[in-house]
Amino acid sequence: MNIKKIQTMDMHIQKIIFYSTYVDCLSRLIQELIENGNSNLKPNDLPNLTALLSKFSLRLKVCCSKMERDWEFL
């Protein structure tokens, strides 16, 4: 395997780690807020967090797809 392919796979793995960390953190935060509630929340906080979670989940899916596609050609 040449260096460029290794660097590409490393980049994909780093992005997957990055986005999966955000997805995990946001999902736990949203779950906590739903279970416990919080009177300090603004009315649009939960929808904004959910939208952000959706965006990061989509980015994670895209990164996994790119990695899988690149992995096939190694």
KOLGU-4560 file (N, C-alpha, C; in nm, 3 decimals, padded with zeros to 5 digits):
<recs>
<n_xx: 00.085 n_yy: -00.117 n_zz: 00.000 ca_xx: 00.000 ca_yy: 00.000 ca_zz: 00.000 c_xx: 00.090 c_yy: 00.123 c_zz: 00.000 mol: A seq: 1 type: MET>
<n_xx: 00.059 n_yy: 00.218 n_zz: -00.086 ca_xx: 00.146 ca_yy: 00.335 ca_zz: -00.092 c_xx: 00.108 c_yy: 00.438 c_zz: 00.016 mol: A seq: 2 type: ASN>
<n_xx: 00.193 n_yy: 00.534 n_zz: 00.034 ca_xx: 00.178 ca_yy: 00.634 ca_zz: 00.141 c_xx: 00.051 c_yy: 00.717 c_zz: 00.124 mol: A seq: 3 type: ILE>
<n_xx: 00.018 n_yy: 00.752 n_zz: 00.000 ca_xx: -00.100 ca_yy: 00.836 ca_zz: -00.024 c_xx: -00.227 c_yy: 00.765 c_zz: 00.019 mol: A seq: 4 type: LYS>
<n_xx: -00.237 n_yy: 00.635 n_zz: -00.011 ca_xx: -00.355 ca_yy: 00.558 ca_zz: 00.029 c_xx: -00.363 c_yy: 00.546 c_zz: 00.181 mol: A seq: 5 type: LYS>
<n_xx: -00.251 n_yy: 00.528 n_zz: 00.244 ca_xx: -00.249 ca_yy: 00.519 ca_zz: 00.390 c_xx: -00.292 c_yy: 00.651 c_zz: 00.451 mol: A seq: 6 type: ILE>
<n_xx: -00.244 n_yy: 00.761 n_zz: 00.396 ca_xx: -00.284 ca_yy: 00.893 ca_zz: 00.447 c_xx: -00.432 c_yy: 00.919 c_zz: 00.424 mol: A seq: 7 type: GLN>
<n_xx: -00.486 n_yy: 00.874 n_zz: 00.311 ca_xx: -00.629 ca_yy: 00.890 ca_zz: 00.284 c_xx: -00.711 c_yy: 00.812 c_zz: 00.385 mol: A seq: 8 type: THR>
<n_xx: -00.673 n_yy: 00.689 n_zz: 00.412 ca_xx: -00.746 ca_yy: 00.609 ca_zz: 00.510 c_xx: -00.735 c_yy: 00.669 c_zz: 00.650 mol: A seq: 9 type: MET>
<n_xx: -00.618 n_yy: 00.720 n_zz: 00.682 ca_xx: -00.599 ca_yy: 00.785 ca_zz: 00.812 c_xx: -00.688 c_yy: 00.908 c_zz: 00.825 mol: A seq: 10 type: ASP>
<n_xx: -00.699 n_yy: 00.985 n_zz: 00.716 ca_xx: -00.785 ca_yy: 01.103 ca_zz: 00.717 c_xx: -00.932 c_yy: 01.062 c_zz: 00.739 mol: A seq: 11 type: MET>
<n_xx: -00.976 n_yy: 00.957 n_zz: 00.669 ca_xx: -01.113 ca_yy: 00.910 ca_zz: 00.686 c_xx: -01.138 c_yy: 00.865 c_zz: 00.830 mol: A seq: 12 type: HIS>
<n_xx: -01.045 n_yy: 00.793 n_zz: 00.886 ca_xx: -01.060 ca_yy: 00.744 ca_zz: 01.023 c_xx: -01.065 c_yy: 00.860 c_zz: 01.122 mol: A seq: 13 type: ILE>
<n_xx: -00.982 n_yy: 00.960 n_zz: 01.103 ca_xx: -00.983 ca_yy: 01.076 ca_zz: 01.193 c_xx: -01.116 c_yy: 01.150 c_zz: 01.184 mol: A seq: 14 type: GLN>
<n_xx: -01.171 n_yy: 01.166 n_zz: 01.064 ca_xx: -01.301 ca_yy: 01.232 ca_zz: 01.049 c_xx: -01.412 c_yy: 01.151 c_zz: 01.114 mol: A seq: 15 type: LYS>
<n_xx: -01.406 n_yy: 01.020 n_zz: 01.098 ca_xx: -01.508 ca_yy: 00.935 ca_zz: 01.160 c_xx: -01.501 c_yy: 00.946 c_zz: 01.311 mol: A seq: 16 type: ILE>
<n_xx: -01.382 n_yy: 00.946 n_zz: 01.367 ca_xx: -01.367 ca_yy: 00.962 ca_zz: 01.512 c_xx: -01.421 c_yy: 01.097 c_zz: 01.556 mol: A seq: 17 type: ILE>
<n_xx: -01.388 n_yy: 01.201 n_zz: 01.482 ca_xx: -01.432 ca_yy: 01.337 ca_zz: 01.513 c_xx: -01.584 c_yy: 01.347 c_zz: 01.514 mol: A seq: 18 type: PHE>
<n_xx: -01.648 n_yy: 01.304 n_zz: 01.405 ca_xx: -01.794 ca_yy: 01.317 ca_zz: 01.396 c_xx: -01.867 c_yy: 01.221 c_zz: 01.488 mol: A seq: 19 type: TYR>
<n_xx: -01.814 n_yy: 01.102 n_zz: 01.510 ca_xx: -01.881 ca_yy: 01.009 ca_zz: 01.600 c_xx: -01.876 c_yy: 01.059 c_zz: 01.745 mol: A seq: 20 type: SER>
<n_xx: -01.769 n_yy: 01.129 n_zz: 01.781 ca_xx: -01.761 ca_yy: 01.188 ca_zz: 01.915 c_xx: -01.869 c_yy: 01.294 c_zz: 01.933 mol: A seq: 21 type: THR>
<n_xx: -01.886 n_yy: 01.379 n_zz: 01.832 ca_xx: -01.991 ca_yy: 01.480 ca_zz: 01.839 c_xx: -02.130 c_yy: 01.418 c_zz: 01.843 mol: A seq: 22 type: TYR>
<n_xx: -02.152 n_yy: 01.317 n_zz: 01.761 ca_xx: -02.283 ca_yy: 01.251 ca_zz: 01.758 c_xx: -02.313 c_yy: 01.189 c_zz: 01.893 mol: A seq: 23 type: VAL>
<n_xx: -02.216 n_yy: 01.121 n_zz: 01.952 ca_xx: -02.235 ca_yy: 01.058 ca_zz: 02.082 c_xx: -02.265 c_yy: 01.163 c_zz: 02.189 mol: A seq: 24 type: ASP>
<n_xx: -02.188 n_yy: 01.269 n_zz: 02.191 ca_xx: -02.205 ca_yy: 01.374 ca_zz: 02.291 c_xx: -02.343 c_yy: 01.441 c_zz: 02.278 mol: A seq: 25 type: CYS>
<n_xx: -02.380 n_yy: 01.477 n_zz: 02.157 ca_xx: -02.509 ca_yy: 01.543 ca_zz: 02.136 c_xx: -02.626 c_yy: 01.452 c_zz: 02.168 mol: A seq: 26 type: LEU>
<n_xx: -02.617 n_yy: 01.326 n_zz: 02.131 ca_xx: -02.727 ca_yy: 01.234 ca_zz: 02.160 c_xx: -02.743 c_yy: 01.213 c_zz: 02.310 mol: A seq: 27 type: SER>
<n_xx: -02.632 n_yy: 01.202 n_zz: 02.383 ca_xx: -02.641 ca_yy: 01.190 ca_zz: 02.529 c_xx: -02.699 c_yy: 01.316 c_zz: 02.591 mol: A seq: 28 type: ARG>
<n_xx: -02.660 n_yy: 01.432 n_zz: 02.541 ca_xx: -02.711 ca_yy: 01.559 ca_zz: 02.592 c_xx: -02.861 c_yy: 01.572 c_zz: 02.567 mol: A seq: 29 type: LEU>
<n_xx: -02.904 n_yy: 01.539 n_zz: 02.448 ca_xx: -03.048 ca_yy: 01.545 ca_zz: 02.416 c_xx: -03.126 c_yy: 01.446 c_zz: 02.501 mol: A seq: 30 type: ILE>
<n_xx: -03.074 n_yy: 01.327 n_zz: 02.518 ca_xx: -03.141 ca_yy: 01.226 ca_zz: 02.601 c_xx: -03.153 c_yy: 01.274 c_zz: 02.745 mol: A seq: 31 type: GLN>
<n_xx: -03.047 n_yy: 01.333 n_zz: 02.798 ca_xx: -03.049 ca_yy: 01.387 ca_zz: 02.934 c_xx: -03.155 c_yy: 01.496 c_zz: 02.947 mol: A seq: 32 type: GLU>
<n_xx: -03.161 n_yy: 01.585 n_zz: 02.849 ca_xx: -03.258 ca_yy: 01.694 ca_zz: 02.854 c_xx: -03.401 c_yy: 01.641 c_zz: 02.846 mol: A seq: 33 type: LEU>
<n_xx: -03.423 n_yy: 01.540 n_zz: 02.765 ca_xx: -03.557 ca_yy: 01.482 ca_zz: 02.753 c_xx: -03.596 c_yy: 01.413 c_zz: 02.883 mol: A seq: 34 type: ILE>
<n_xx: -03.505 n_yy: 01.339 n_zz: 02.942 ca_xx: -03.536 ca_yy: 01.265 ca_zz: 03.064 c_xx: -03.554 c_yy: 01.356 c_zz: 03.185 mol: A seq: 35 type: GLU>
<n_xx: -03.464 n_yy: 01.452 n_zz: 03.201 ca_xx: -03.464 ca_yy: 01.533 ca_zz: 03.323 c_xx: -03.532 c_yy: 01.668 c_zz: 03.307 mol: A seq: 36 type: ASN>
<n_xx: -03.537 n_yy: 01.717 n_zz: 03.186 ca_xx: -03.592 ca_yy: 01.849 ca_zz: 03.165 c_xx: -03.501 c_yy: 01.954 c_zz: 03.227 mol: A seq: 37 type: GLY>
<n_xx: -03.520 n_yy: 02.076 n_zz: 03.186 ca_xx: -03.439 ca_yy: 02.183 ca_zz: 03.242 c_xx: -03.514 c_yy: 02.313 c_zz: 03.220 mol: A seq: 38 type: ASN>
<n_xx: -03.541 n_yy: 02.382 n_zz: 03.327 ca_xx: -03.617 ca_yy: 02.505 ca_zz: 03.316 c_xx: -03.536 c_yy: 02.619 c_zz: 03.256 mol: A seq: 39 type: SER>
<n_xx: -03.404 n_yy: 02.604 n_zz: 03.249 ca_xx: -03.320 ca_yy: 02.709 ca_zz: 03.193 c_xx: -03.310 c_yy: 02.703 c_zz: 03.040 mol: A seq: 40 type: ASN>
<n_xx: -03.370 n_yy: 02.601 n_zz: 02.981 ca_xx: -03.363 ca_yy: 02.588 ca_zz: 02.836 c_xx: -03.451 c_yy: 02.691 c_zz: 02.767 mol: A seq: 41 type: LEU>
<n_xx: -03.402 n_yy: 02.741 n_zz: 02.657 ca_xx: -03.485 ca_yy: 02.827 ca_zz: 02.572 c_xx: -03.573 c_yy: 02.736 c_zz: 02.486 mol: A seq: 42 type: LYS>
<n_xx: -03.684 n_yy: 02.785 n_zz: 02.436 ca_xx: -03.776 ca_yy: 02.699 ca_zz: 02.360 c_xx: -03.713 c_yy: 02.637 c_zz: 02.234 mol: A seq: 43 type: PRO>
<n_xx: -03.616 n_yy: 02.704 n_zz: 02.176 ca_xx: -03.558 ca_yy: 02.649 ca_zz: 02.052 c_xx: -03.428 c_yy: 02.573 c_zz: 02.075 mol: A seq: 44 type: ASN>
<n_xx: -03.384 n_yy: 02.554 n_zz: 02.197 ca_xx: -03.258 ca_yy: 02.483 ca_zz: 02.224 c_xx: -03.263 c_yy: 02.337 c_zz: 02.180 mol: A seq: 45 type: ASP>
<n_xx: -03.369 n_yy: 02.267 n_zz: 02.219 ca_xx: -03.379 ca_yy: 02.125 ca_zz: 02.186 c_xx: -03.390 c_yy: 02.103 c_zz: 02.034 mol: A seq: 46 type: LEU>
<n_xx: -03.474 n_yy: 02.180 n_zz: 01.962 ca_xx: -03.475 ca_yy: 02.163 ca_zz: 01.816 c_xx: -03.341 c_yy: 02.196 c_zz: 01.750 mol: A seq: 47 type: PRO>
<n_xx: -03.271 n_yy: 02.297 n_zz: 01.801 ca_xx: -03.140 ca_yy: 02.331 ca_zz: 01.745 c_xx: -03.038 c_yy: 02.219 c_zz: 01.768 mol: A seq: 48 type: ASN>
<n_xx: -03.039 n_yy: 02.162 n_zz: 01.888 ca_xx: -02.949 ca_yy: 02.050 ca_zz: 01.918 c_xx: -02.982 c_yy: 01.929 c_zz: 01.832 mol: A seq: 49 type: LEU>
<n_xx: -03.110 n_yy: 01.904 n_zz: 01.812 ca_xx: -03.152 ca_yy: 01.792 ca_zz: 01.729 c_xx: -03.110 c_yy: 01.812 c_zz: 01.584 mol: A seq: 50 type: THR>
<n_xx: -03.123 n_yy: 01.934 n_zz: 01.534 ca_xx: -03.080 ca_yy: 01.963 ca_zz: 01.398 c_xx: -02.929 c_yy: 01.946 c_zz: 01.383 mol: A seq: 51 type: ALA>
<n_xx: -02.854 n_yy: 01.990 n_zz: 01.484 ca_xx: -02.709 ca_yy: 01.974 ca_zz: 01.481 c_xx: -02.671 c_yy: 01.826 c_zz: 01.484 mol: A seq: 52 type: LEU>
<n_xx: -02.742 n_yy: 01.748 n_zz: 01.565 ca_xx: -02.719 ca_yy: 01.604 ca_zz: 01.570 c_xx: -02.744 c_yy: 01.540 c_zz: 01.434 mol: A seq: 53 type: LEU>
<n_xx: -02.850 n_yy: 01.583 n_zz: 01.367 ca_xx: -02.879 ca_yy: 01.530 ca_zz: 01.233 c_xx: -02.768 c_yy: 01.563 c_zz: 01.135 mol: A seq: 54 type: SER>
<n_xx: -02.717 n_yy: 01.685 n_zz: 01.140 ca_xx: -02.610 ca_yy: 01.725 ca_zz: 01.050 c_xx: -02.484 c_yy: 01.643 c_zz: 01.074 mol: A seq: 55 type: LYS>
<n_xx: -02.447 n_yy: 01.626 n_zz: 01.201 ca_xx: -02.327 ca_yy: 01.548 ca_zz: 01.231 c_xx: -02.346 c_yy: 01.401 c_zz: 01.197 mol: A seq: 56 type: PHE>
<n_xx: -02.467 n_yy: 01.349 n_zz: 01.215 ca_xx: -02.494 ca_yy: 01.210 ca_zz: 01.179 c_xx: -02.481 c_yy: 01.190 c_zz: 01.029 mol: A seq: 57 type: SER>
<n_xx: -02.531 n_yy: 01.287 n_zz: 00.951 ca_xx: -02.518 ca_yy: 01.278 ca_zz: 00.807 c_xx: -02.372 c_yy: 01.286 c_zz: 00.765 mol: A seq: 58 type: LEU>
<n_xx: -02.294 n_yy: 01.376 n_zz: 00.826 ca_xx: -02.152 ca_yy: 01.386 ca_zz: 00.794 c_xx: -02.079 c_yy: 01.256 c_zz: 00.827 mol: A seq: 59 type: ARG>
<n_xx: -02.117 n_yy: 01.194 n_zz: 00.938 ca_xx: -02.057 ca_yy: 01.067 ca_zz: 00.977 c_xx: -02.089 c_yy: 00.959 c_zz: 00.873 mol: A seq: 60 type: LEU>
<n_xx: -02.213 n_yy: 00.956 n_zz: 00.827 ca_xx: -02.252 ca_yy: 00.860 ca_zz: 00.725 c_xx: -02.174 c_yy: 00.883 c_zz: 00.596 mol: A seq: 61 type: LYS>
<n_xx: -02.159 n_yy: 01.009 n_zz: 00.555 ca_xx: -02.084 ca_yy: 01.041 ca_zz: 00.434 c_xx: -01.938 c_yy: 00.999 c_zz: 00.448 mol: A seq: 62 type: VAL>
<n_xx: -01.879 n_yy: 01.027 n_zz: 00.563 ca_xx: -01.738 ca_yy: 00.987 ca_zz: 00.586 c_xx: -01.722 c_yy: 00.836 c_zz: 00.580 mol: A seq: 63 type: CYS>
<n_xx: -01.815 n_yy: 00.764 n_zz: 00.639 ca_xx: -01.808 ca_yy: 00.617 ca_zz: 00.635 c_xx: -01.822 c_yy: 00.566 c_zz: 00.493 mol: A seq: 64 type: CYS>
<n_xx: -01.912 n_yy: 00.627 n_zz: 00.415 ca_xx: -01.930 ca_yy: 00.585 ca_zz: 00.276 c_xx: -01.805 c_yy: 00.611 c_zz: 00.194 mol: A seq: 65 type: SER>
<n_xx: -01.744 n_yy: 00.728 n_zz: 00.213 ca_xx: -01.621 ca_yy: 00.761 ca_zz: 00.140 c_xx: -01.510 c_yy: 00.664 c_zz: 00.177 mol: A seq: 66 type: LYS>
<n_xx: -01.500 n_yy: 00.634 n_zz: 00.305 ca_xx: -01.395 ca_yy: 00.543 ca_zz: 00.349 c_xx: -01.418 c_yy: 00.404 c_zz: 00.290 mol: A seq: 67 type: MET>
<n_xx: -01.542 n_yy: 00.359 n_zz: 00.292 ca_xx: -01.573 ca_yy: 00.228 ca_zz: 00.237 c_xx: -01.542 c_yy: 00.222 c_zz: 00.088 mol: A seq: 68 type: GLU>
<n_xx: -01.577 n_yy: 00.328 n_zz: 00.015 ca_xx: -01.551 ca_yy: 00.333 ca_zz: -00.128 c_xx: -01.400 c_yy: 00.334 c_zz: -00.156 mol: A seq: 69 type: ARG>
<n_xx: -01.325 n_yy: 00.413 n_zz: -00.080 ca_xx: -01.180 ca_yy: 00.418 ca_zz: -00.099 c_xx: -01.113 c_yy: 00.288 c_zz: -00.057 mol: A seq: 70 type: ASP>
<n_xx: -01.167 n_yy: 00.224 n_zz: 00.043 ca_xx: -01.110 ca_yy: 00.100 ca_zz: 00.095 c_xx: -01.118 c_yy: -00.011 c_zz: -00.010 mol: A seq: 71 type: TRP>
<n_xx: -01.223 n_yy: -00.010 n_zz: -00.092 ca_xx: -01.241 ca_yy: -00.114 ca_zz: -00.193 c_xx: -01.128 c_yy: -00.113 c_zz: -00.295 mol: A seq: 72 type: GLU>
<n_xx: -01.069 n_yy: 00.001 n_zz: -00.318 ca_xx: -00.968 ca_yy: 00.011 ca_zz: -00.422 c_xx: -00.825 c_yy: -00.003 c_zz: -00.370 mol: A seq: 73 type: PHE>
<n_xx: -00.810 n_yy: -00.046 n_zz: -00.248 ca_xx: -00.674 ca_yy: -00.064 ca_zz: -00.194 c_xx: -00.613 c_yy: -00.193 c_zz: -00.244 mol: A seq: 74 type: LEU>
</recs>
